[in-house]
Amino acid sequence: MVRQHVNPLSRFYQLPRPLPRPAELFAEADLPLHLDIGSARGRFLLALAQQQPHWNHLGLEIRRPLVAAAQADGQALALTNLHYLFCNANVSLAPWLAALPQGLLARVSLQFPDPWFKKKHHKRRVLQPALALALAAAQHNNHELFVQSDVLEVIEPMVEVIEATGCYARPSGDARPWRLNNPLPVATEREQLVLSQNLPVYRVLYRRTMAQPPTLVELQQRLAAPLEQTAEAADNPPSSDAQP
Ligand SMILES: C[S@@+](CC[C@H](N)C(=O)[O-])C[C@H]1O[C@@H](n2cnc3c(N)ncnc32)[C@H](O)[C@@H]1O
């Protein structure tokens, strides 16, 4: 039986795993690469890889049995543009991204990440500031970053982190705060379930701008700033007799 969740901060999942280079994963390693973080059982990428043969598709997943099953599905169909890897994206992805050939990472998707609702568990959420910066450093102008979730309190901090990098913009004309539809032609398993229950899905498509990524410290300061300003404002409310 596959566990519902694993704790990504436990010692086992904190062990770095060197990930194979694209040349070891795909028949044509120089095709544009789509990276799906948290690919679970992998059926989304399995369908997409067949619909988009001129892309390579890589799923990363922390629950190893799901990776084995997904990889077997791809092999059964002899798909040479699809691969799944077992890893903790927060531990093993950044060094792999840093070594990627320039310009390859044309699309990243992060769909319905585990919510980890309790505040003390927020640090288990996958989109941490360091990961957002590693993605921004690996993506080039106009590359896509697509995020979606059915949980507002999960997607809002993701949007905050991505926008605080200063490296991504929404395509002009996209509805705000959430896109009206999915830009990808395949729905994930979680997405299908949510839609079948007529529940809302919150989506944003970003495109990489030419901006230089900040350092991690700068990004953390940007993320902390609104809170500090809010706290400061609460400590020093304007006096009621202040002139307009
Ligand atoms: C709620 S599921 C959504 C799966 C799929 N994206 C979908 O939309 O149907 C989130 C997935 O992310 C995986 N995951 C969570 N943290 C991860 C991490 N740090 N690295 C890689 N995968 C992770 C979980 O094991 C799980 O399979």
Ligand as a Chemical Component Dictionary entry (heavy atoms), coordinates in Angstrom:
data_LIG
# 
_chem_comp.id                   LIG 
_chem_comp.type                 NON-POLYMER 
_chem_comp.pdbx_formal_charge   0 
_chem_comp.three_letter_code    LIG 
# 
loop_
_chem_comp_atom.comp_id 
_chem_comp_atom.atom_id 
_chem_comp_atom.alt_atom_id 
_chem_comp_atom.type_symbol 
_chem_comp_atom.charge 
_chem_comp_atom.model_Cartn_x 
_chem_comp_atom.model_Cartn_y 
_chem_comp_atom.model_Cartn_z 
_chem_comp_atom.pdbx_ordinal 
LIG C1  C1  C 0  -1.798 16.058 -3.811 1  
LIG S1  S1  S 1  -0.678 15.217 -4.850 2  
LIG C2  C2  C 0  -1.061 15.858 -6.467 3  
LIG C3  C3  C 0  -0.556 14.954 -7.545 4  
LIG C4  C4  C 0  -0.743 15.458 -8.968 5  
LIG N1  N1  N 0  0.105  16.620 -9.221 6  
LIG C5  C5  C 0  -2.189 15.782 -9.262 7  
LIG O1  O1  O 0  -2.484 16.973 -9.441 8  
LIG O2  O2  O -1 -2.990 14.843 -9.336 9  
LIG C6  C6  C 0  0.901  15.985 -4.514 10 
LIG C7  C7  C 0  2.063  15.082 -4.859 11 
LIG O3  O3  O 0  3.310  15.758 -4.601 12 
LIG C8  C8  C 0  4.209  14.831 -4.010 13 
LIG N2  N2  N 0  5.218  15.585 -3.246 14 
LIG C9  C9  C 0  4.999  16.251 -2.085 15 
LIG N3  N3  N 0  6.134  16.820 -1.655 16 
LIG C10 C10 C 0  7.099  16.525 -2.578 17 
LIG C11 C11 C 0  8.467  16.827 -2.674 18 
LIG N4  N4  N 0  9.094  17.555 -1.739 19 
LIG N5  N5  N 0  9.167  16.364 -3.740 20 
LIG C12 C12 C 0  8.530  15.613 -4.688 21 
LIG N6  N6  N 0  7.219  15.285 -4.636 22 
LIG C13 C13 C 0  6.508  15.743 -3.600 23 
LIG C14 C14 C 0  3.309  13.978 -3.136 24 
LIG O4  O4  O 0  3.870  12.739 -2.766 25 
LIG C15 C15 C 0  2.082  13.812 -4.031 26 
LIG O5  O5  O 0  2.160  12.689 -4.869 27 
# 
loop_
_chem_comp_bond.comp_id 
_chem_comp_bond.atom_id_1 
_chem_comp_bond.atom_id_2 
_chem_comp_bond.value_order 
_chem_comp_bond.pdbx_ordinal 
LIG C1  S1  SING 1  
LIG S1  C2  SING 2  
LIG S1  C6  SING 3  
LIG C2  C3  SING 4  
LIG C3  C4  SING 5  
LIG C4  N1  SING 6  
LIG C4  C5  SING 7  
LIG C5  O1  DOUB 8  
LIG C5  O2  SING 9  
LIG C6  C7  SING 10 
LIG C7  O3  SING 11 
LIG C7  C15 SING 12 
LIG O3  C8  SING 13 
LIG C8  N2  SING 14 
LIG C8  C14 SING 15 
LIG N2  C9  SING 16 
LIG N2  C13 SING 17 
LIG C9  N3  DOUB 18 
LIG N3  C10 SING 19 
LIG C10 C11 SING 20 
LIG C10 C13 DOUB 21 
LIG C11 N4  SING 22 
LIG C11 N5  DOUB 23 
LIG N5  C12 SING 24 
LIG C12 N6  DOUB 25 
LIG N6  C13 SING 26 
LIG C14 O4  SING 27 
LIG C14 C15 SING 28 
LIG C15 O5  SING 29 
# 
